[in-house]
Amino acid sequence: MKKLLLPLVVSAVLLSTAGFAQDKYLPSLLKESLKYSHQLKSGIVGSYPRHTEEYQWNETWVLNRTLETSYTTFGQPSVIEYHQGENLSRDLFSYNDQHNETEVILQNKVGDAWVNNMRTVTIYTATNRIQEYHTDNWTGTAWVISDGSQISYETDGGRVTVMTTKSWNPETSTWDNSMRETYTYSGSGSQYATSVTEMWDNGWVNMAKYEMTWTGDDITQTINYAFDGAAWVLSGKTVYQVLEYDSLVMTNYSYVGPDNWMGTSRITSTNDSHGNEIFEQVEMYMMDWTVFSASQSELTYVENNLTQRIRQTYSMFSPVAQGNKLVTWINVSKEVFSNFASMGTDVTLLPDSGIRIFPNPAGQEVLVRMSMLKTGTVTLTLFTTTGQKILEESISTNGSDINYQINLNRVSRGTYILTARDKQGNEIGKTRLIKE
């Protein structure tokens, strides 16, 4: 029975957070891979909404608050004002020259003045990795740190081999060791083969080990080990299946004996052709796969703008579902978007002949994938978000799928738009590319 306990606990954590890769000891680089490869989009495709209305369900839709958003020239929010009844608050965003978020300040409106409340600060290394992030509270005269982490890296040829995390200790006002991850790689690429996680307890203590399997640019499996005090013990595995539009199925298994695995939990996330999530389902294995909870979104588009999103949920523990064992969807929230502003960063994927890139964010190279192309010539062009052409390359097609590598050595860090056009100049794909 003990062998089943850990996977079930991990599954419970996954369920409670309703997201991928929330296991406490899951390698940070793996979390980042899942985040960037399969992250759920903001829900806004095409132009950006400057006005948002948020509703909660209470037998009918009840307006909860409205948001007024201003944007930077590269499509990130600069100010978001929240109007909730008579309460007014706002977030102020700051970015570095690589468009990385460096500071978010939350302020409340008191009388006619804006008063600081809380802020988050993120500091980056020269190679664009997160070096420190912390949360501060405003005391009335100064910011006082309340929580945070510092991260240091050891690298070999630009690849992270050791990542050490220190956490803020508010009692001693010091940064104390908390976790260390050691990575090894397969071959000369950037795909890591193993990761070992250690936690600090007056010394580094082994906690978990992961062995990764990759297919192309997608991670397809992790084999998980726990440390029993003397040796690594096989405990479970996770299998990842990437579907259309970066949809993902993640299945967790418990190791129950030689060559014997038992499913424990499975998470399915489905995106539409714009890359926005429309369905997420969590299942537990109880003699068979049983739906534990789920959420779905009804999305309404006008051209490439998402104008409305209604979210519904289901739980096997809800009174209605418990009585008849049927999936009964319950309204939760509704968002209505309007007053769109075009920032020149349309990231729509065409359902029949779109363009996909891996990885994103990219390093020195990026793999471009296109499908269902006619015979002829395709021109790939990389633009800045203000429309400046950075590079252009032409490739010949024979009607089959294309996998084409672009060298980004001479491209500066930042956010870009990559377009694909046929020989007549018709656009057949467009996506956003982030260069680290």
Secondary structure, DSSP 4 states (H G I P E B T S, - for coil): -HHHHHHHHHHHHHHHHTSS---TTS-HHHHHHHHHHHPPP-S--SSEEEEEEEEEESSSEEEEEEEEEEE-TTS-EEEEEEEETTEEEEEEEEE-TT--EEEEEEEEEETTEEEEEEEEEEEE-TTS-EEEEEEEEE-SSSEEEEEEEEEEEEEETTEEEEEEEEEEETTTTEEEEEEEEEEEESTTSS-EEEEEEEEESSSEEEEEEEEEEEETTEEEEEEEEEE-SSSEEEEEEEEEEE-GGG-EEEEEEEEEETTEEEEEEEEEEEE-TTS-EEEEEEEEESSSEEEEEEEEEEEEEETTEEEEEEEEEEETTSHHHHHH-----EEEEEEEEEEEE--S---PPPTTT-EEEESSSBSSEEEEEE-SPPEEEEEEEEEETTS-EEEEEEEEEESS-EEEEEE-TTSPSEEEEEEEE-TT--EEEEEEEEE-
